[in-house]
Amino acid sequence: MKKLIMNILLLSGVLLTSCSDDGDVKIVSLNTFGNKVCMNDRVKVFVSAETSGDEVPTYEWGCSEGSMTNPQGLFENVWQAPKKPGEYEIWVTVKCGGSKETRRAKMTVLDELFYSDFETPYYNEGYSNSSMTLAQDSKTGSLKLTSSKDKGVFQRNWNDETIVPPYSMQMQYNPQTFKDGNSIDFRIAFSSLSEGTKDLRNINFSIEPLTGNTYIYSQYFNKETGDIESLETSATVINDLKFTKSWKYVSVSIDASNNFIVYLNGVKIVESTFLKTFFPQSSYPIKGSGVALSNKAVVLVDDMSVIINGEICNATERVR
């Protein structure tokens, strides 16, 4: 079940071709936290070097695309990957006196905006959590979510208003504890627009595991009343979503035509014009995506992916 991205969260020493002017500087290794990353990822890099003489060494960092986000001159930096897949290079030049040496590392940017198998201790970085307890499940290594109030939220936000549909998120989930009326919502959240009287907050595919009832709903801020309100479809029963403690793949997506699409284990189960029918907007800037749970509900989640290249995830295992 678990998929790792080629040491994505393991420290790897990358030993590649180097050049030197003389023997006063020797780079031992250029280290990265993984060499396969997602689009726009921030990857910590640092260099180990041996120098001789009284001069203090200096460090100059560079990259073929993306950016080095920290100041120059330090032995460590952060590479922010570009928002397009491909093969790239990062490098560092260590100088000491009249000597210098350069080391390069190859980096692969995948076609995903985001991927996580929630390996500890990194599963809690970069998420927006509201009334949700996070823990690593001791048996499966997956992420265990427990809500402490109705609609507790576990959401990954992007802080990038250029992200718009097409947008696709998928994950595995395994319901553990649900009472009558409890639901799990797979959510895409939106940034605010100034237009119209309805400030759209999200769109959700909601499942009540004990009954198999499913429905689409959105929350919005009504600018005329000053209230948070919601609009939802009537319930549809999907027997394959009734409660069992078993793993299922689910994906929620908005395609280039702003249709809302849901897949379950490789089968399309929803394609709806809900979004553009009830919330017509000039665009749908996406804030983030994740899961919302009813109070006291418990679920395991794993293998979360987000794609923005036009592909619609079909709720099957992705090969990396």
One Martini backbone bead per residue (centre of mass of N, CA, C, O) as a GRO file, in nm:
protein
  320
    1MET     BB    1   0.057   0.062  -0.021
    2LYS     BB    2   0.312   0.194   0.007
    3LYS     BB    3   0.464   0.499  -0.125
    4LEU     BB    4   0.778   0.598  -0.250
    5ILE     BB    5   0.989   0.881  -0.346
    6MET     BB    6   1.288   0.826  -0.377
    7ASN     BB    7   1.365   0.943  -0.090
    8ILE     BB    8   1.191   1.206  -0.023
    9LEU     BB    9   1.254   1.180   0.319
   10LEU     BB   10   1.556   1.121   0.258
   11LEU     BB   11   1.878   1.144   0.300
   12SER     BB   12   2.087   1.241   0.018
   13GLY     BB   13   2.386   1.173  -0.141
   14VAL     BB   14   2.520   1.365  -0.412
   15LEU     BB   15   2.744   1.227  -0.658
   16LEU     BB   16   2.911   1.435  -0.883
   17THR     BB   17   3.044   1.626  -1.098
   18SER     BB   18   3.360   1.798  -1.074
   19CYS     BB   19   3.556   2.103  -1.013
   20SER     BB   20   3.903   2.229  -0.994
   21ASP     BB   21   4.181   2.443  -0.929
   22ASP     BB   22   4.255   2.316  -0.646
   23GLY     BB   23   4.330   2.166  -0.312
   24ASP     BB   24   4.172   2.367  -0.092
   25VAL     BB   25   3.904   2.234  -0.213
   26LYS     BB   26   3.657   1.984  -0.085
   27ILE     BB   27   3.386   1.815  -0.189
   28VAL     BB   28   3.199   1.566  -0.042
   29SER     BB   29   2.884   1.679  -0.048
   30LEU     BB   30   2.554   1.691  -0.195
   31ASN     BB   31   2.252   1.756  -0.022
   32THR     BB   32   1.924   1.601  -0.026
   33PHE     BB   33   1.563   1.585   0.016
   34GLY     BB   34   1.561   1.443  -0.238
   35ASN     BB   35   1.515   1.381  -0.619
   36LYS     BB   36   1.192   1.368  -0.597
   37VAL     BB   37   0.947   1.611  -0.686
   38CYS     BB   38   0.723   1.854  -0.667
   39MET     BB   39   0.563   2.107  -0.762
   40ASN     BB   40   0.687   2.380  -0.580
   41ASP     BB   41   0.881   2.267  -0.405
   42ARG     BB   42   1.070   2.255  -0.097
   43VAL     BB   43   1.430   2.204  -0.084
   44LYS     BB   44   1.672   2.093   0.110
   45VAL     BB   45   2.019   2.209   0.100
   46PHE     BB   46   2.363   2.076   0.136
   47VAL     BB   47   2.715   2.117   0.215
   48SER     BB   48   3.022   1.929   0.214
   49ALA     BB   49   3.348   2.062   0.320
   50GLU     BB   50   3.699   2.095   0.255
   51THR     BB   51   3.945   2.316   0.404
   52SER     BB   52   4.221   2.541   0.364
   53GLY     BB   53   4.333   2.770   0.568
   54ASP     BB   54   4.220   3.104   0.677
   55GLU     BB   55   3.985   3.112   0.509
   56VAL     BB   56   3.655   3.178   0.457
   57PRO     BB   57   3.410   3.019   0.327
   58THR     BB   58   3.210   3.021   0.031
   59TYR     BB   59   2.862   3.027  -0.108
   60GLU     BB   60   2.724   2.933  -0.432
   61TRP     BB   61   2.401   2.931  -0.571
   62GLY     BB   62   2.215   2.721  -0.815
   63CYS     BB   63   1.980   2.703  -1.106
   64SER     BB   64   1.802   2.620  -1.392
   65GLU     BB   65   1.531   2.619  -1.218
   66GLY     BB   66   1.373   2.822  -1.028
   67SER     BB   67   1.478   2.868  -0.675
   68MET     BB   68   1.680   3.032  -0.438
   69THR     BB   69   1.558   3.143  -0.118
   70ASN     BB   70   1.823   3.191   0.011
   71PRO     BB   71   2.094   3.323   0.102
   72GLN     BB   72   2.395   3.376   0.027
   73GLY     BB   73   2.695   3.208   0.185
   74LEU     BB   74   2.580   2.935   0.263
   75PHE     BB   75   2.573   2.579   0.324
   76GLU     BB   76   2.265   2.644   0.285
   77ASN     BB   77   1.942   2.573   0.123
   78VAL     BB   78   1.652   2.649  -0.098
   79TRP     BB   79   1.461   2.473  -0.334
   80GLN     BB   80   1.234   2.592  -0.574
   81ALA     BB   81   1.035   2.446  -0.771
   82PRO     BB   82   0.891   2.425  -1.050
   83LYS     BB   83   0.564   2.434  -1.238
   84LYS     BB   84   0.723   2.191  -1.396
   85PRO     BB   85   0.807   1.920  -1.541
   86GLY     BB   86   1.138   1.763  -1.495
   87GLU     BB   87   1.483   1.827  -1.554
   88TYR     BB   88   1.724   1.934  -1.308
   89GLU     BB   89   1.957   2.177  -1.159
   90ILE     BB   90   2.188   2.196  -0.895
   91TRP     BB   91   2.433   2.424  -0.730
   92VAL     BB   92   2.772   2.455  -0.589
   93THR     BB   93   3.017   2.702  -0.481
   94VAL     BB   94   3.332   2.667  -0.334
   95LYS     BB   95   3.525   2.915  -0.157
   96CYS     BB   96   3.898   2.953  -0.098
   97GLY     BB   97   4.041   3.196  -0.182
   98GLY     BB   98   4.175   3.071  -0.492
   99SER     BB   99   3.964   2.846  -0.446
  100LYS     BB  100   3.745   2.599  -0.620
  101GLU     BB  101   3.420   2.421  -0.615
  102THR     BB  102   3.185   2.215  -0.803
  103ARG     BB  103   2.845   2.097  -0.747
  104ARG     BB  104   2.602   1.863  -0.878
  105ALA     BB  105   2.235   1.814  -0.910
  106LYS     BB  106   1.976   1.605  -0.982
  107MET     BB  107   1.629   1.690  -1.061
  108THR     BB  108   1.291   1.572  -1.019
  109VAL     BB  109   0.984   1.678  -1.161
  110LEU     BB  110   0.675   1.613  -1.119
  111ASP     BB  111   0.317   1.601  -1.220
  112GLU     BB  112   0.280   1.717  -0.924
  113LEU     BB  113   0.185   1.933  -0.673
  114PHE     BB  114   0.117   1.674  -0.482
  115TYR     BB  115   0.262   1.446  -0.228
  116SER     BB  116   0.154   1.190   0.024
  117ASP     BB  117   0.228   0.928   0.287
  118PHE     BB  118   0.267   1.037   0.585
  119GLU     BB  119   0.546   1.046   0.697
  120THR     BB  120   0.725   1.047   0.957
  121PRO     BB  121   0.745   1.394   1.058
  122TYR     BB  122   0.589   1.536   0.784
  123TYR     BB  123   0.261   1.528   0.786
  124ASN     BB  124   0.229   1.835   0.942
  125GLU     BB  125   0.330   1.997   0.696
  126GLY     BB  126   0.137   2.255   0.545
  127TYR     BB  127  -0.124   2.256   0.718
  128SER     BB  128  -0.479   2.304   0.771
  129ASN     BB  129  -0.613   2.292   1.102
  130SER     BB  130  -0.952   2.209   1.231
  131SER     BB  131  -1.045   2.018   1.475
  132MET     BB  132  -0.781   1.814   1.433
  133THR     BB  133  -0.644   1.501   1.487
  134LEU     BB  134  -0.306   1.383   1.456
  135ALA     BB  135  -0.187   1.054   1.347
  136GLN     BB  136  -0.003   0.761   1.349
  137ASP     BB  137  -0.058   0.455   1.241
  138SER     BB  138   0.079   0.163   1.373
  139LYS     BB  139  -0.008  -0.048   1.140
  140THR     BB  140   0.009   0.139   0.851
  141GLY     BB  141   0.135   0.451   0.854
  142SER     BB  142  -0.096   0.627   0.846
  143LEU     BB  143  -0.337   0.876   0.867
  144LYS     BB  144  -0.500   0.990   1.164
  145LEU     BB  145  -0.834   1.112   1.192
  146THR     BB  146  -0.981   1.339   1.447
  147SER     BB  147  -1.271   1.487   1.534
  148SER     BB  148  -1.384   1.768   1.763
  149LYS     BB  149  -1.592   1.861   1.538
  150ASP     BB  150  -1.793   1.982   1.323
  151LYS     BB  151  -1.603   2.007   1.053
  152GLY     BB  152  -1.334   1.909   1.059
  153VAL     BB  153  -1.007   2.012   0.925
  154PHE     BB  154  -0.800   1.883   0.647
  155GLN     BB  155  -0.564   2.106   0.481
  156ARG     BB  156  -0.415   2.203   0.174
  157ASN     BB  157  -0.235   2.494   0.111
  158TRP     BB  158  -0.088   2.722  -0.146
  159ASN     BB  159  -0.051   3.032  -0.181
  160ASP     BB  160  -0.189   3.038  -0.497
  161GLU     BB  161  -0.388   3.224  -0.724
  162THR     BB  162  -0.312   3.060  -1.002
  163ILE     BB  163  -0.490   2.829  -0.909
  164VAL     BB  164  -0.686   2.644  -1.139
  165PRO     BB  165  -0.874   2.502  -1.335
  166PRO     BB  166  -0.757   2.219  -1.348
  167TYR     BB  167  -0.842   1.987  -1.067
  168SER     BB  168  -0.685   1.711  -0.872
  169MET     BB  169  -0.789   1.480  -0.609
  170GLN     BB  170  -0.634   1.207  -0.424
  171MET     BB  171  -0.716   0.914  -0.212
  172GLN     BB  172  -0.697   0.721   0.066
  173TYR     BB  173  -0.955   0.542   0.260
  174ASN     BB  174  -1.049   0.446   0.619
  175PRO     BB  175  -1.301   0.372   0.806
  176GLN     BB  176  -1.356   0.358   1.172
  177THR     BB  177  -1.549   0.601   1.304
  178PHE     BB  178  -1.915   0.597   1.289
  179LYS     BB  179  -2.210   0.760   1.309
  180ASP     BB  180  -2.509   0.857   1.286
  181GLY     BB  181  -2.468   1.118   1.039
  182ASN     BB  182  -2.194   1.087   0.963
  183SER     BB  183  -1.914   1.245   0.783
  184ILE     BB  184  -1.724   1.261   0.474
  185ASP     BB  185  -1.524   1.519   0.317
  186PHE     BB  186  -1.433   1.606  -0.010
  187ARG     BB  187  -1.225   1.896  -0.063
  188ILE     BB  188  -1.259   2.217  -0.232
  189ALA     BB  189  -1.101   2.526  -0.202
  190PHE     BB  190  -1.158   2.884  -0.206
  191SER     BB  191  -1.103   3.186  -0.314
  192SER     BB  192  -1.180   3.506  -0.311
  193LEU     BB  193  -1.431   3.713  -0.460
  194SER     BB  194  -1.586   4.024  -0.545
  195GLU     BB  195  -1.803   3.894  -0.691
  196GLY     BB  196  -2.105   3.904  -0.604
  197THR     BB  197  -2.308   3.756  -0.324
  198LYS     BB  198  -2.127   3.486  -0.338
  199ASP     BB  199  -1.881   3.350  -0.126
  200LEU     BB  200  -1.697   3.100  -0.216
  201ARG     BB  201  -1.548   2.820  -0.032
  202ASN     BB  202  -1.672   2.530  -0.144
  203ILE     BB  203  -1.645   2.179  -0.247
  204ASN     BB  204  -1.835   1.866  -0.190
  205PHE     BB  205  -1.793   1.518  -0.113
  206SER     BB  206  -2.041   1.340   0.062
  207ILE     BB  207  -2.022   1.082   0.323
  208GLU     BB  208  -2.234   0.824   0.468
  209PRO     BB  209  -2.129   0.527   0.580
  210LEU     BB  210  -2.394   0.391   0.715
  211THR     BB  211  -2.574   0.445   0.428
  212GLY     BB  212  -2.436   0.573   0.148
  213ASN     BB  213  -2.477   0.860   0.142
  214THR     BB  214  -2.471   1.118  -0.113
  215TYR     BB  215  -2.330   1.456  -0.168
  216ILE     BB  216  -2.344   1.787  -0.278
  217TYR     BB  217  -2.159   2.075  -0.142
  218SER     BB  218  -2.175   2.429  -0.044
  219GLN     BB  219  -2.003   2.700   0.086
  220TYR     BB  220  -2.112   3.042   0.181
  221PHE     BB  221  -2.099   3.392   0.167
  222ASN     BB  222  -2.352   3.613   0.247
  223LYS     BB  223  -2.351   3.950   0.173
  224GLU     BB  224  -2.652   4.022   0.257
  225THR     BB  225  -2.657   3.863   0.557
  226GLY     BB  226  -2.369   3.759   0.690
  227ASP     BB  227  -2.372   3.446   0.619
  228ILE     BB  228  -2.322   3.108   0.648
  229GLU     BB  229  -2.391   2.897   0.376
  230SER     BB  230  -2.580   2.630   0.203
  231LEU     BB  231  -2.559   2.394  -0.078
  232GLU     BB  232  -2.753   2.103  -0.189
  233THR     BB  233  -2.808   1.794  -0.275
  234SER     BB  234  -2.948   1.516  -0.312
  235ALA     BB  235  -2.947   1.200  -0.216
  236THR     BB  236  -2.716   0.924  -0.287
  237VAL     BB  237  -2.690   0.582  -0.312
  238ILE     BB  238  -2.375   0.402  -0.235
  239ASN     BB  239  -2.288   0.091  -0.153
  240ASP     BB  240  -1.965   0.106  -0.175
  241LEU     BB  241  -1.980   0.336   0.079
  242LYS     BB  242  -2.027   0.160   0.292
  243PHE     BB  243  -1.938   0.043   0.590
  244THR     BB  244  -1.587  -0.032   0.596
  245LYS     BB  245  -1.268  -0.162   0.693
  246SER     BB  246  -1.150  -0.020   0.407
  247TRP     BB  247  -0.982   0.048   0.120
  248LYS     BB  248  -1.015   0.357  -0.074
  249TYR     BB  249  -1.045   0.523  -0.372
  250VAL     BB  250  -1.056   0.887  -0.414
  251SER     BB  251  -1.188   1.151  -0.632
  252VAL     BB  252  -1.160   1.510  -0.683
  253SER     BB  253  -1.286   1.733  -0.947
  254ILE     BB  254  -1.199   2.003  -1.182
  255ASP     BB  255  -1.246   2.088  -1.484
  256ALA     BB  256  -1.209   2.300  -1.757
  257SER     BB  257  -1.550   2.326  -1.738
  258ASN     BB  258  -1.639   2.306  -1.424
  259ASN     BB  259  -1.667   2.017  -1.351
  260PHE     BB  260  -1.777   1.776  -1.118
  261ILE     BB  261  -1.561   1.499  -1.019
  262VAL     BB  262  -1.603   1.143  -0.936
  263TYR     BB  263  -1.405   0.879  -0.801
  264LEU     BB  264  -1.414   0.505  -0.756
  265ASN     BB  265  -1.202   0.274  -0.807
  266GLY     BB  266  -1.201   0.369  -1.135
  267VAL     BB  267  -1.497   0.499  -1.108
  268LYS     BB  268  -1.739   0.694  -1.229
  269ILE     BB  269  -1.997   0.864  -1.011
  270VAL     BB  270  -1.945   1.179  -1.092
  271GLU     BB  271  -2.111   1.444  -1.297
  272SER     BB  272  -2.121   1.803  -1.244
  273THR     BB  273  -2.281   2.145  -1.263
  274PHE     BB  274  -2.303   2.280  -0.982
  275LEU     BB  275  -2.101   2.513  -0.982
  276LYS     BB  276  -2.196   2.676  -1.249
  277THR     BB  277  -2.499   2.693  -1.169
  278PHE     BB  278  -2.479   2.823  -0.856
  279PHE     BB  279  -2.160   2.952  -0.916
  280PRO     BB  280  -2.112   3.187  -1.117
  281GLN     BB  281  -1.787   3.254  -1.256
  282SER     BB  282  -1.493   3.371  -1.395
  283SER     BB  283  -1.355   3.207  -1.154
  284TYR     BB  284  -1.160   2.933  -0.955
  285PRO     BB  285  -0.978   2.988  -0.708
  286ILE     BB  286  -0.745   2.781  -0.535
  287LYS     BB  287  -0.659   2.715  -0.203
  288GLY     BB  288  -0.744   2.397  -0.155
  289SER     BB  289  -0.730   2.060   0.006
  290GLY     BB  290  -0.940   1.782   0.157
  291VAL     BB  291  -1.082   1.717   0.486
  292ALA     BB  292  -1.404   1.648   0.641
  293LEU     BB  293  -1.553   1.603   0.976
  294SER     BB  294  -1.727   1.471   1.204
  295ASN     BB  295  -1.789   1.433   1.517
  296LYS     BB  296  -1.571   1.169   1.623
  297ALA     BB  297  -1.454   1.097   1.372
  298VAL     BB  298  -1.269   0.823   1.202
  299VAL     BB  299  -0.975   0.826   0.981
  300LEU     BB  300  -0.790   0.695   0.715
  301VAL     BB  301  -0.503   0.825   0.530
  302ASP     BB  302  -0.359   0.817   0.187
  303ASP     BB  303  -0.210   0.897  -0.093
  304MET     BB  304  -0.183   1.209  -0.168
  305SER     BB  305  -0.302   1.387  -0.462
  306VAL     BB  306  -0.207   1.662  -0.694
  307ILE     BB  307  -0.348   1.791  -1.004
  308ILE     BB  308  -0.274   2.057  -1.284
  309ASN     BB  309  -0.249   1.926  -1.605
  310GLY     BB  310  -0.564   1.799  -1.673
  311GLU     BB  311  -0.579   1.561  -1.513
  312ILE     BB  312  -0.799   1.298  -1.408
  313CYS     BB  313  -0.842   1.132  -1.143
  314ASN     BB  314  -0.926   0.762  -1.105
  315ALA     BB  315  -0.879   0.610  -0.834
  316THR     BB  316  -0.574   0.509  -0.861
  317GLU     BB  317  -0.276   0.398  -0.868
  318ARG     BB  318   0.023   0.570  -0.878
  319VAL     BB  319   0.301   0.598  -1.088
  320ARG     BB  320   0.655   0.704  -1.008
   0.00000   0.00000   0.00000
